[in-house]
């Protein structure tokens, strides 16, 4: 760990954090765990490959899942992120009052075994759903789009089928995420 400190401010789950002096080479995952006690994001491979550590970066291009284990706080400075703790609706006491459609679908499909990778899959599926709100796809493209969006996430228990099914169900059952196919009879 570097002795050089930098002042960091960012938004985590809608709340401003900082400014706080942090080692310049501290990773976002370490900041979440050690400074904010947000431990739902998991450390997996430590190389950004497994995506168990994925959080959502809310940037100019929209929601993007990024690996927090290799994302430095220096890059994260001034940016906005959502961890798995920031998805569900909570009351004033912090109790969960409503899950997101992705979280509920994962529960309904029992899309986890050990659940170690679940927070990364929630980030990837949520970012996909949010992208589709802005740019719906044809129903026949859902399978390929879901596979592409969740492809980087690794599940050690091989629970992929349930994650994919749950995500596909959210997309197909949420109005506005898919659009009718364009045909010559229906050019709209």
C-alpha positions in Angstrom: 0.0 0.0 0.0 1.3 3.4 -1.0 2.2 6.0 1.6 0.9 8.7 -0.8 -2.6 9.9 0.1 -5.2 11.5 -2.1 -8.4 13.3 -1.2 -11.4 11.3 -2.6 -15.1 12.1 -2.9 -17.7 10.0 -4.6 -21.3 9.0 -4.5 -22.1 5.5 -3.3 -25.7 4.3 -3.4 -26.9 7.9 -3.8 -25.0 9.2 -0.8 -22.0 11.5 -1.0 -18.8 10.0 0.6 -15.8 12.1 1.4 -13.8 14.0 1.0 -11.5 11.5 2.7 -7.8 10.9 2.4 -7.0 7.5 1.1 -3.9 5.7 -0.2 -3.6 6.5 -3.9 -3.4 2.8 -4.8 -6.4 1.7 -2.8 -9.0 -0.3 -4.8 -12.6 0.6 -4.8 -13.6 -2.8 -3.3 -11.3 -2.1 -0.3 -12.8 1.3 0.2 -16.3 -0.2 0.2 -15.4 -2.9 2.6 -12.9 -1.2 5.0 -14.2 2.4 5.1 -17.9 2.2 4.3 -18.7 -1.3 5.7 -20.5 -2.3 2.5 -19.4 -5.9 2.3 -22.1 -7.3 -0.1 -19.7 -6.8 -3.0 -17.4 -9.9 -3.0 -13.7 -10.3 -3.6 -13.2 -13.2 -6.0 -10.3 -13.5 -8.3 -8.7 -10.1 -7.5 -8.0 -9.6 -11.3 -11.4 -8.3 -12.5 -12.1 -11.6 -14.3 -14.8 -13.3 -12.3 -16.9 -10.2 -11.7 -18.0 -11.2 -8.2 -16.9 -7.7 -7.3 -18.9 -5.9 -9.9 -20.6 -2.7 -8.9 -22.6 -0.3 -11.2 -20.8 2.8 -12.3 -23.4 5.5 -13.1 -21.6 7.5 -15.7 -22.4 9.7 -18.7 -23.0 6.5 -20.8 -25.4 5.1 -18.2 -25.2 2.1 -15.9 -22.1 0.0 -16.5 -20.9 -2.9 -14.3 -17.2 -2.6 -13.4 -14.9 -4.8 -11.4 -14.3 -3.0 -8.1 -11.3 -5.2 -7.2 -9.1 -3.6 -9.9 -10.7 -0.1 -10.0 -8.6 2.3 -8.0 -10.1 5.0 -5.9 -8.1 7.6 -7.8 -10.1 6.7 -10.9 -13.4 6.5 -8.9 -12.9 10.0 -7.4 -15.8 12.2 -8.3 -17.9 9.4 -9.8 -21.1 7.6 -8.8 -21.5 3.9 -8.0 -24.1 1.5 -6.8 -23.3 -1.6 -4.7 -25.7 -4.5 -4.1 -26.8 -2.8 -0.9 -28.1 0.2 -2.9 -30.6 -1.6 -5.1 -33.5 -2.4 -3.0 -35.9 0.2 -1.6 -35.4 0.8 2.2 -37.4 2.6 4.9 -36.0 5.3 7.2 -34.6 2.6 9.5 -32.7 0.9 6.7 -35.0 -2.1 6.4 -35.7 -3.5 2.9 -39.2 -2.7 1.8 -39.1 -3.7 -1.8 -36.6 -5.6 -3.9 -35.8 -4.6 -7.5 -37.3 -6.7 -10.3 -33.9 -8.3 -10.8 -33.5 -9.2 -7.2 -37.0 -10.6 -7.0 -36.5 -12.7 -10.1 -33.2 -14.1 -8.8 -35.1 -15.1 -5.6 -38.0 -16.5 -7.6 -35.7 -18.6 -9.8 -33.4 -19.5 -6.9 -30.6 -18.1 -9.0 -27.8 -18.8 -6.5 -26.3 -21.6 -4.6 -23.5 -20.3 -2.4 -24.5 -16.7 -3.5 -20.9 -15.5 -3.6 -21.2 -14.3 -7.2 -24.8 -13.0 -6.8 -23.9 -9.3 -6.2 -22.0 -9.3 -9.5 -24.8 -10.9 -11.4 -27.3 -8.4 -9.8 -25.0 -5.5 -11.1 -24.8 -7.0 -14.6 -28.5 -7.8 -14.9 -29.5 -4.4 -13.5 -27.3 -2.5 -15.8 -28.7 -4.5 -18.8 -32.3 -3.8 -17.7 -31.5 -0.1 -17.4 -29.9 0.0 -20.9 -33.0 -1.7 -22.3 -35.3 0.9 -20.8 -33.5 3.4 -23.0 -33.1 1.2 -26.1 -35.6 -1.8 -26.1 -34.8 -4.8 -28.2 -36.8 -7.3 -30.2 -38.0 -10.3 -28.2 -36.1 -12.7 -30.4 -32.9 -10.9 -29.5 -33.3 -11.4 -25.7 -31.4 -14.6 -25.4 -28.3 -13.3 -27.1 -28.4 -10.0 -25.3 -28.7 -11.7 -21.9 -25.9 -14.1 -22.7 -23.7 -11.2 -23.8 -24.5 -9.1 -20.7 -23.9 -11.8 -18.2 -21.1 -13.6 -20.0 -18.2 -12.1 -18.0 -19.6 -13.2 -14.7 -18.4 -16.4 -13.3 -20.4 -18.7 -10.9 -18.2 -21.3 -9.2 -21.3 -23.4 -8.4 -22.3 -23.4 -12.1 -25.7 -21.7 -11.5 -25.7 -19.9 -14.8 -28.9 -21.3 -16.1 -31.0 -19.8 -13.3 -29.3 -16.4 -13.5 -30.0 -16.4 -17.3 -33.6 -17.5 -16.9 -34.3 -14.9 -14.2 -32.8 -12.1 -16.3 -34.6 -13.2 -19.4 -37.9 -13.3 -17.5 -37.4 -9.8 -16.2 -36.8 -8.5 -19.7 -39.7 -10.4 -21.3 -42.2 -9.5 -18.5 -41.3 -5.8 -18.0 -43.2 -3.5 -20.4 -41.0 -1.4 -22.5 -37.8 -3.5 -22.5 -38.7 -5.3 -25.7 -40.3 -3.9 -28.8 -42.3 -5.5 -31.6 -40.2 -6.8 -34.5 -40.3 -4.5 -37.6 -42.0 -6.1 -40.6 -43.1 -4.8 -43.9 -46.7 -4.9 -42.8 -45.7 -3.2 -39.5 -43.0 -0.6 -40.3 -43.2 1.2 -37.0 
